[in-house]
Amino acid sequence: MTNEIDFHIGKRLRRRRRLLGLTQQQLAESVGIRFQQIQKYECGANRVSASRLYELSESLDVPAQYFYEGLSQDEDKGDDPDVMAADILSQKETMDLVRAYYRLGERPRKRLLELAKSLEPAEPANDAA
């Protein structure tokens, strides 16, 4: 059975790996393990040891504390908009969009942002696609 802390650490691990554009294989190779182990860490099936957490933090260029951020807030999730935004940020599609956005020059980025803002509905829609 998955422990909530292990699950939280796994979510943070996946989010950071995707943000950097790394595959599970690439991350696994950087710390000397197999990608299946990264899969197990990310879904919370296996607990990450302190030494492995340190190695992962070094490979992902974050302090080890990064993996614990927001842990105390997990219990009070509910329909908190900040939590829902964090879930959106953990999706692969969002990370792909952010990476593509920052590959653009400054002028095209500003124009794209203006376009996106102009397409916003007057009232927020409840259809999360």
Residue frames as qw, qx, qy, qz and C-alpha x, y, z in Angstrom:
[[0.000, 0.888, 0.459, 0.000, 0.00, 0.00, 0.00],
 [0.416, 0.517, -0.008, 0.748, 1.29, 3.44, -0.96],
 [0.372, -0.552, -0.392, 0.634, 2.22, 5.82, 1.83],
 [0.188, 0.941, 0.281, -0.020, 1.04, 9.43, 1.31],
 [0.259, -0.828, 0.326, 0.375, 4.55, 10.80, 1.84],
 [0.515, -0.131, 0.710, 0.462, 6.07, 8.36, -0.67],
 [0.406, 0.662, 0.595, 0.208, 3.32, 9.30, -3.15],
 [0.009, 0.979, 0.063, -0.193, 3.98, 13.03, -2.63],
 [0.373, -0.621, 0.521, 0.452, 7.73, 12.61, -3.14],
 [0.524, 0.177, 0.741, 0.380, 7.06, 10.58, -6.28],
 [0.303, 0.853, 0.421, 0.054, 4.80, 13.30, -7.69],
 [0.123, -0.929, 0.191, 0.292, 7.45, 15.93, -7.03],
 [0.509, -0.320, 0.667, 0.440, 10.08, 13.70, -8.64],
 [0.486, 0.478, 0.667, 0.300, 7.95, 13.22, -11.78],
 [0.144, 0.958, 0.229, -0.097, 7.13, 16.94, -11.98],
 [0.239, -0.813, 0.374, 0.377, 10.78, 18.00, -11.79],
 [0.539, -0.088, 0.726, 0.418, 11.94, 15.31, -14.24],
 [0.423, 0.654, 0.587, 0.220, 9.32, 16.37, -16.77],
 [0.002, -0.971, -0.046, 0.233, 10.09, 20.05, -16.27],
 [0.293, -0.654, 0.554, 0.424, 13.68, 19.35, -17.22],
 [0.697, 0.515, -0.292, -0.404, 12.57, 17.27, -20.21],
 [0.041, -0.429, 0.902, -0.028, 14.23, 14.09, -18.96],
 [0.779, -0.070, -0.513, -0.352, 12.97, 10.58, -19.59],
 [0.828, -0.506, 0.178, -0.164, 12.84, 8.04, -16.78],
 [0.928, 0.165, -0.028, 0.333, 15.72, 6.27, -18.49],
 [0.379, 0.665, -0.206, 0.610, 17.90, 9.38, -18.54],
 [0.428, -0.716, 0.271, -0.481, 17.26, 10.12, -14.87],
 [0.959, -0.264, 0.100, -0.028, 17.87, 6.50, -13.91],
 [0.812, 0.350, -0.122, 0.452, 21.19, 6.46, -15.75],
 [0.112, 0.756, -0.247, 0.595, 22.28, 9.65, -14.00],
 [0.524, -0.596, 0.428, -0.433, 21.92, 7.99, -10.59],
 [0.142, 0.386, -0.912, -0.009, 22.97, 4.48, -11.64],
 [0.484, 0.131, 0.776, -0.381, 19.68, 2.60, -11.40],
 [0.155, 0.262, 0.831, 0.466, 17.15, 1.15, -13.85],
 [0.236, -0.205, -0.204, -0.928, 14.24, 3.17, -15.19],
 [0.555, -0.421, -0.681, -0.228, 11.78, 0.73, -13.61],
 [0.446, -0.353, -0.541, 0.620, 12.97, 1.94, -10.22],
 [0.023, 0.033, -0.009, -0.999, 12.20, 5.54, -11.21],
 [0.450, -0.311, -0.572, -0.612, 8.71, 4.36, -12.24],
 [0.580, -0.429, -0.674, 0.156, 8.21, 2.80, -8.82],
 [0.286, -0.234, -0.329, 0.869, 9.44, 5.92, -7.06],
 [0.139, -0.087, -0.231, -0.959, 7.17, 8.16, -9.11],
 [0.563, -0.375, -0.530, -0.512, 4.02, 6.20, -8.35],
 [0.434, -0.563, 0.412, -0.570, 4.96, 5.84, -4.68],
 [0.949, -0.060, -0.274, -0.142, 5.21, 2.04, -4.86],
 [0.795, -0.030, -0.317, 0.516, 8.80, 2.13, -3.57],
 [0.370, -0.907, -0.066, 0.191, 10.17, 4.34, -0.86],
 [0.523, 0.710, -0.234, 0.409, 13.13, 6.57, -1.77],
 [0.743, -0.384, -0.267, 0.479, 16.03, 6.19, 0.65],
 [0.203, -0.915, 0.008, 0.348, 17.80, 9.28, 2.00],
 [0.423, -0.415, 0.532, 0.605, 20.93, 8.61, -0.03],
 [0.360, 0.384, 0.713, 0.464, 18.93, 8.03, -3.23],
 [0.047, 0.915, 0.395, -0.065, 16.90, 11.17, -2.59],
 [0.291, -0.770, 0.235, 0.517, 20.14, 13.11, -2.34],
 [0.412, -0.087, 0.685, 0.595, 21.41, 11.62, -5.63],
 [0.244, 0.655, 0.664, 0.265, 18.11, 12.45, -7.34],
 [0.083, -0.941, -0.189, 0.270, 18.18, 16.00, -6.01],
 [0.348, -0.552, 0.442, 0.616, 21.71, 16.43, -7.38],
 [0.354, 0.174, 0.759, 0.518, 20.69, 15.04, -10.79],
 [0.092, 0.758, 0.604, 0.228, 17.58, 17.23, -10.93],
 [0.295, 0.294, -0.098, 0.904, 19.42, 20.30, -9.63],
 [0.461, -0.675, -0.161, -0.553, 17.13, 20.94, -6.66],
 [0.138, -0.430, 0.720, -0.526, 17.72, 20.79, -2.92],
 [0.209, -0.133, -0.967, 0.052, 16.49, 17.61, -1.22],
 [0.166, 0.335, 0.560, -0.739, 13.86, 19.71, 0.58],
 [0.351, 0.169, -0.405, -0.827, 12.18, 20.29, -2.79],
 [0.380, -0.112, -0.882, -0.255, 10.62, 16.83, -2.59],
 [0.213, -0.405, -0.776, 0.434, 8.90, 17.68, 0.70],
 [0.102, 0.085, 0.019, -0.991, 7.52, 21.08, -0.30],
 [0.552, -0.090, -0.266, -0.785, 3.75, 21.29, 0.05],
 [0.377, -0.054, -0.922, 0.067, 3.56, 18.06, 2.01],
 [0.016, 0.270, 0.693, -0.669, 1.65, 19.50, 4.96],
 [0.398, 0.278, -0.039, -0.873, -0.79, 21.15, 2.56],
 [0.295, 0.034, -0.867, -0.401, -1.68, 17.83, 0.88],
 [0.052, -0.317, -0.887, 0.331, -4.04, 16.95, 3.71],
 [0.176, 0.597, 0.393, -0.677, -6.10, 20.12, 3.16],
 [0.216, 0.048, 0.652, 0.725, -6.42, 19.86, -0.65],
 [0.343, 0.607, 0.530, -0.483, -10.18, 20.05, -1.22],
 [0.534, 0.702, 0.391, 0.264, -10.97, 22.24, -4.22],
 [0.322, -0.755, 0.116, 0.559, -8.10, 24.64, -3.58],
 [0.599, 0.798, -0.009, -0.066, -7.29, 26.46, -6.87],
 [0.030, -0.793, 0.607, 0.051, -3.57, 26.45, -6.03],
 [0.582, -0.192, 0.790, -0.005, -3.59, 22.66, -5.70],
 [0.734, 0.540, 0.406, -0.069, -5.52, 22.28, -8.95],
 [0.346, 0.890, -0.282, -0.092, -2.96, 24.55, -10.65],
 [0.297, -0.587, 0.752, 0.045, -0.15, 22.36, -9.29],
 [0.721, 0.151, 0.676, -0.028, -1.87, 19.31, -10.78],
 [0.610, 0.782, 0.097, -0.081, -2.05, 21.07, -14.15],
 [0.070, 0.856, -0.509, -0.067, 1.66, 21.85, -13.92],
 [0.517, -0.355, 0.778, 0.026, 2.46, 18.18, -13.43],
 [0.806, 0.442, 0.372, -0.131, 0.87, 17.16, -16.74],
 [0.626, -0.060, 0.486, 0.607, 3.16, 16.32, -19.65],
 [0.327, 0.717, 0.457, 0.413, 1.19, 18.49, -22.07],
 [0.202, -0.976, -0.072, 0.042, 1.69, 21.54, -19.84],
 [0.580, -0.574, 0.360, 0.453, 5.41, 20.92, -19.56],
 [0.574, 0.268, 0.541, 0.553, 5.70, 20.49, -23.36],
 [0.146, 0.888, 0.344, 0.270, 3.84, 23.76, -23.86],
 [0.374, -0.901, 0.092, 0.202, 6.03, 25.64, -21.37],
 [0.633, -0.302, 0.461, 0.543, 9.24, 24.33, -22.95],
 [0.453, 0.506, 0.520, 0.518, 8.04, 25.26, -26.46],
 [0.060, -0.968, -0.237, -0.061, 6.99, 28.71, -25.22],
 [0.420, -0.821, 0.239, 0.304, 10.44, 29.47, -23.81],
 [0.651, 0.001, 0.508, 0.564, 12.16, 28.32, -26.99],
 [0.314, 0.813, 0.375, 0.315, 10.47, 31.22, -28.77],
 [0.342, 0.269, -0.121, 0.892, 12.02, 34.66, -28.96],
 [0.036, -0.298, -0.519, 0.800, 10.77, 37.42, -26.67],
 [0.338, 0.173, -0.174, -0.909, 8.52, 39.10, -29.25],
 [0.529, -0.095, -0.724, -0.434, 6.73, 35.90, -30.38],
 [0.301, -0.244, -0.827, 0.406, 6.29, 34.91, -26.72],
 [0.120, 0.267, 0.322, -0.901, 4.56, 38.22, -25.93],
 [0.460, 0.110, -0.397, -0.787, 2.32, 37.88, -28.98],
 [0.479, -0.130, -0.860, -0.119, 1.42, 34.30, -28.08],
 [0.153, -0.275, -0.705, 0.636, 0.59, 35.34, -24.52],
 [0.286, 0.228, 0.047, -0.930, -1.63, 38.15, -25.81],
 [0.512, 0.018, -0.652, -0.559, -3.38, 35.69, -28.13],
 [0.387, -0.199, -0.881, 0.185, -3.95, 33.20, -25.32],
 [0.007, 0.287, 0.514, -0.809, -5.37, 35.92, -23.06],
 [0.388, 0.171, -0.208, -0.882, -7.71, 37.09, -25.83],
 [0.526, -0.046, -0.770, -0.359, -9.06, 33.53, -26.16],
 [0.045, -0.083, -0.821, 0.563, -9.95, 33.27, -22.46],
 [0.222, -0.602, -0.691, -0.333, -13.69, 32.87, -21.92],
 [0.213, -0.633, 0.074, -0.740, -15.43, 35.63, -19.98],
 [0.719, -0.476, 0.311, -0.399, -16.34, 33.10, -17.30],
 [0.111, -0.438, 0.892, 0.025, -14.17, 30.10, -16.36],
 [0.788, 0.075, -0.430, -0.434, -15.33, 26.87, -17.98],
 [0.672, -0.410, 0.555, -0.269, -15.58, 23.64, -16.00],
 [0.951, 0.303, 0.021, -0.052, -14.53, 21.41, -18.89],
 [0.340, -0.696, 0.597, 0.208, -10.97, 20.34, -18.05],
 [0.837, 0.474, -0.192, -0.194, -9.80, 18.79, -21.29]]
